[in-house]
Amino acid sequence: MKKSKYSKEFKDSTVQLIIKNNESVVKVAQDLDINEKSLYSWVSTYKKAHNIPIKSINIGSSSESLDEENKRLRRELKIAKEERDILKKATAYFAKETL
């Protein structure tokens, strides 16, 4: 049987932080350097043990809606593609100079 590196008390207090303060599982996982999947598992186990509805887990990492996130990611992708294209042209230019 695999020994957990986190104590039951640590797990419970972390889950209570998420539940009572309506913290994001993703944010807490990042802050404490814990695997998100493990933390989701801890929350599910805790909620089952205490008869708390599972669906109330705070999944969102921010107040950003999916549409807002999608728009933001599309902008970031557009910028990254433009930067890539500039680097390709610069690489081709400098490659010609060295020949």
Residue pairs with C-beta under 8 A, 6 or more apart in sequence:
4 11
6 34
11 42
11 46
12 46
14 28
14 32
14 34
14 39
14 42
15 42
15 43
15 46
16 46
17 23
17 28
18 24
18 25
18 28
18 39
18 43
18 57
18 58
19 43
19 46
19 47
19 52
22 58
23 58
24 58
24 59
24 60
24 61
24 62
25 36
25 39
25 40
25 43
25 57
25 58
25 59
26 36
26 59
26 60
26 61
27 61
28 34
28 39
29 35
29 36
29 38
29 39
40 57
43 57
44 54
44 57
46 52
47 53
47 54
47 56
47 57
48 54
64 72
